[in-house]
């Protein structure tokens, strides 16, 4: 048996396979397809203080080797989330992370405070990098000072694992990463979606109502790898690789360049049981390579 366990902050995950926010609902939706407790962890869709209807339709469009989305953080709000979604999450043994979003720093803090009172989760992913909302979102994640402040204020009210999700749409992702680390982050999720656009050549209209949206899927994997590699070499906390992961080979690439864990996103829409499948395939890969621990693979990139 291969030891697939990895450590993120003060948490020991059974394996490095997590699900990405916005692609896995609140977890319960995938129970017909996935044994959630086989995963290293799940990250819920974004939770905000008040319910959000999200952006108008159309808000999803397929692209070459990927997809564009402009959902706009649609969710039921933190109070209904605690009442309707949290009881199921409490029943899981896998690690549970709540993706937190807001228009202001106070809104981020409010969501965490309410969930802290309810208890039963293992950590939070601070979403300062969503390109699909006009207020907050990516505007926070492009400013090092605000990044550090949001992280610091969140850190004050929870001792649980704190991940910060970074945008690639910046001049220096290393600068933002170091700001989150300085604010007290336990780990960094790298990357969120790229800003993209698609046009219907017949109607001559944008394929998204918001014109631009977040590009995800295999098309962004090379960018994600480069950004993860940059961040791994800029900070001293674990980095979770996100972006275009579909195969076990994708997973292994991220681990080799130094990611401690990964998140599966768009692939969940293609194959609902892909996350659990990747756990099995990763174990098989390690057995074939005669690796006893997944940590032998992490950060093993050979540059010469």
C-alpha positions in Angstrom: 0.0 0.0 0.0 1.2 3.5 -0.9 1.0 6.2 1.7 -0.9 9.0 -0.2 -1.3 11.2 2.8 -0.2 14.9 2.7 -0.2 17.7 5.2 -1.9 21.0 4.6 -1.5 23.4 7.6 -2.5 21.4 10.7 -4.5 18.9 8.6 -3.5 15.5 7.4 -5.3 14.6 4.2 -5.8 11.0 3.2 -4.5 11.8 -0.3 -3.8 14.9 -2.4 -7.0 14.8 -4.5 -9.5 17.6 -3.7 -12.4 19.1 -5.6 -12.4 22.7 -6.8 -14.9 25.2 -5.7 -17.7 26.0 -8.1 -17.5 22.6 -9.8 -18.7 20.2 -7.1 -21.7 22.0 -5.5 -21.7 21.5 -1.8 -20.6 17.8 -2.2 -24.0 16.2 -1.6 -24.9 16.5 -5.3 -22.1 14.1 -6.2 -22.9 11.3 -3.8 -24.5 9.2 -6.6 -21.2 9.2 -8.4 -18.4 9.5 -5.8 -17.6 8.1 -2.4 -16.7 11.5 -1.0 -14.7 9.9 1.9 -12.3 8.4 -0.5 -11.1 11.9 -1.5 -8.5 14.0 0.3 -11.0 16.8 0.7 -13.8 18.7 -0.9 -14.1 22.5 -1.4 -17.7 23.8 -1.6 -19.0 26.4 -4.0 -18.6 30.0 -2.8 -20.6 31.1 0.2 -21.5 34.8 0.7 -23.3 36.6 3.6 -26.5 37.0 1.6 -28.1 34.9 -1.1 -26.9 35.7 -4.7 -28.8 35.0 -7.9 -25.6 35.3 -9.8 -25.1 36.7 -13.3 -27.8 36.6 -16.1 -27.8 33.8 -18.7 -26.0 32.8 -20.8 -23.3 32.2 -18.2 -21.5 29.1 -19.5 -19.9 28.6 -22.9 -17.8 25.8 -24.3 -14.4 26.7 -25.8 -11.6 24.8 -27.4 -10.2 22.5 -24.7 -12.1 24.3 -22.0 -15.1 26.3 -20.9 -16.0 29.9 -20.0 -18.2 30.6 -17.0 -19.7 33.7 -15.5 -21.9 32.3 -12.7 -21.3 35.3 -10.5 -21.0 33.4 -7.2 -24.7 32.3 -7.2 -25.4 30.7 -3.8 -28.1 30.4 -1.0 -26.2 32.7 1.5 -24.4 31.6 4.6 -27.5 31.3 6.9 -29.3 28.8 4.5 -26.0 27.1 3.9 -25.6 26.4 7.6 -29.1 25.1 7.8 -29.4 23.2 4.6 -25.9 22.1 3.5 -23.8 21.9 6.7 -25.6 18.9 8.3 -24.6 16.7 5.4 -21.0 18.0 5.4 -20.8 17.1 9.1 -21.5 13.5 8.2 -18.3 13.2 6.1 -14.9 11.9 7.3 -13.1 13.6 4.4 -11.8 17.1 5.0 -14.3 19.9 4.2 -13.3 23.4 3.1 -15.8 26.2 2.7 -15.0 28.6 -0.1 -15.7 32.1 1.2 -16.5 35.2 -0.9 -17.7 38.7 -0.3 -17.8 42.3 -1.5 -15.9 43.7 1.5 -13.4 42.4 4.1 -16.2 42.5 6.7 -18.3 40.2 4.5 -15.5 37.6 4.4 -15.2 37.8 8.2 -19.0 37.5 8.7 -19.2 34.3 6.7 -16.4 32.7 8.6 -17.8 33.8 12.0 -21.2 32.3 11.3 -19.7 29.0 10.1 -17.3 28.9 13.0 -20.3 29.1 15.4 -22.0 26.2 13.5 -18.7 24.2 13.5 -18.0 20.9 11.8 -15.7 22.1 9.0 -11.9 21.7 8.6 -11.0 24.9 6.9 -11.7 27.7 4.5 -10.7 28.8 1.1 -10.7 32.6 0.8 -11.9 33.5 -2.7 -10.1 36.7 -3.5 -9.7 35.9 -7.2 -13.1 35.4 -8.9 -13.2 37.3 -12.2 -17.0 37.0 -12.6 -18.2 39.6 -10.1 -18.0 43.4 -10.2 -17.4 44.0 -6.5 -14.7 42.3 -4.5 -13.6 39.2 -6.4 -10.5 39.7 -8.5 -10.1 43.3 -7.4 -9.0 42.0 -3.9 -6.7 39.4 -5.3 -4.7 41.8 -7.4 -3.7 44.0 -4.5 -1.0 42.6 -2.1 -2.1 44.9 0.8 -5.7 43.9 0.6 -4.8 40.3 0.2 -2.7 40.4 3.4 -5.5 42.3 5.2 -8.3 39.9 4.2 -6.1 36.9 5.2 -5.1 38.5 8.5 -8.6 39.4 9.4 -9.8 35.9 8.6 -6.9 34.4 10.6 -8.0 36.3 13.7 -11.3 34.5 13.9 -10.4 30.9 13.0 -7.6 28.5 13.9 -8.8 26.2 11.2 -6.8 25.6 8.0 -6.9 28.8 5.9 -6.3 28.6 2.1 -6.2 31.6 -0.1 -7.1 31.2 -3.8 -5.0 33.3 -6.2 -5.7 34.7 -9.6 -3.3 34.3 -12.5 -4.5 37.6 -13.9 -1.8 39.7 -12.2 1.7 41.0 -13.0 3.4 39.1 -10.2 1.6 36.2 -8.6 4.6 35.7 -6.3 3.9 39.1 -4.7 0.3 38.2 -4.0 1.3 34.8 -2.7 3.8 36.3 -0.2 1.2 38.8 1.0 -1.2 35.9 1.8 1.5 34.0 3.6 2.4 37.2 5.6 -1.3 37.5 6.5 -1.3 34.0 8.0 -2.4 31.7 5.3 -1.8 28.0 5.8 -1.8 27.2 2.1 -2.5 28.7 -1.3 -4.8 27.5 -4.1 -3.2 28.3 -7.5 -4.8 29.2 -9.9 -8.3 30.5 -10.3 -9.6 31.0 -13.9 -8.1 33.1 -16.6 -10.1 36.0 -18.1 -11.5 34.9 -21.4 -14.1 35.6 -24.0 -16.0 34.0 -26.9 -18.2 35.4 -29.7 -21.1 33.9 -31.7 -20.1 34.7 -35.3 -23.7 34.4 -36.5 -25.4 36.7 -34.1 -22.1 38.7 -33.5 -22.8 38.7 -29.8 -20.7 37.6 -26.9 -21.4 34.0 -25.8 -21.6 35.2 -22.2 -24.1 37.9 -21.0 -21.2 39.5 -19.1 -19.0 39.5 -22.2 -16.0 38.0 -20.5 -15.8 35.2 -17.9 -13.4 32.7 -16.4 -11.6 30.3 -18.7 -11.0 26.8 -17.2 -10.2 23.3 -18.4 -7.2 21.7 -20.1 -6.5 24.9 -22.1 -5.2 26.6 -19.0 -3.0 23.7 -17.6 0.3 25.0 -18.9 -0.4 28.4 -17.3 -1.4 26.8 -14.1 1.7 24.7 -14.0 3.9 27.7 -14.5 2.2 29.8 -11.8 2.2 26.9 -9.3 6.0 26.5 -9.9 6.5 30.2 -9.4 4.5 30.3 -6.2 6.1 27.1 -4.8 9.5 28.8 -5.1 8.2 32.1 -3.6 6.6 30.9 -0.3 7.2 28.4 2.5 3.6 27.1 2.8 1.9 24.3 0.8 0.5 25.1 -2.6 -2.6 23.3 -4.1 -2.4 23.1 -7.8 -5.6 23.9 -9.8 -6.2 24.2 -13.5 -6.9 21.8 -16.3 -6.4 18.6 -14.3 -8.2 15.6 -16.0 -5.7 12.7 -16.0 -3.5 11.1 -13.4 -0.5 12.4 -15.5 -1.8 15.9 -14.9 -1.9 15.2 -11.2 1.6 13.9 -11.2 2.9 16.9 -13.1 1.6 19.3 -10.5 3.1 17.2 -7.7 6.5 16.9 -9.3 6.8 20.7 -9.6 6.1 21.1 -5.9 2.3 21.2 -5.4 1.4 19.4 -2.1 -2.1 18.6 -3.4 -4.4 19.4 -6.4 -8.0 20.3 -7.0 -10.1 18.8 -9.8 -12.4 21.4 -11.4 -13.9 21.4 -14.9 -13.3 17.6 -15.2 -16.1 17.1 -12.8 -18.6 18.3 -15.5 -17.1 15.8 -18.0 -16.9 12.8 -15.7 -18.7 13.1 -12.3 -16.6 10.4 -10.7 -13.2 11.6 -11.9 -12.0 12.7 -8.5 -12.3 9.2 -7.0 -11.0 7.7 -10.1 -7.8 9.8 -9.8 -7.2 8.6 -6.3 -7.1 5.0 -7.5 -5.0 5.9 -10.5 -2.5 7.9 -8.4 -2.0 4.9 -6.1 -1.5 2.6 -9.1 1.0 5.0 -10.6 3.0 5.1 -7.3 3.0 1.3 -7.1 4.3 1.0 -10.6 7.1 3.5 -9.8 7.8 1.7 -6.6 7.1 4.7 -4.5 6.1 4.0 -0.9 5.0 7.6 -0.1 3.5 10.3 -2.3 5.9 12.8 -0.6 8.7 11.1 -2.6 7.0 12.6 -5.7 6.3 16.1 -4.4 8.9 18.6 -5.5 11.0 16.1 -7.3 11.5 18.1 -10.5 14.9 17.6 -12.1 16.3 20.8 -13.7 19.6 19.3 -14.9 
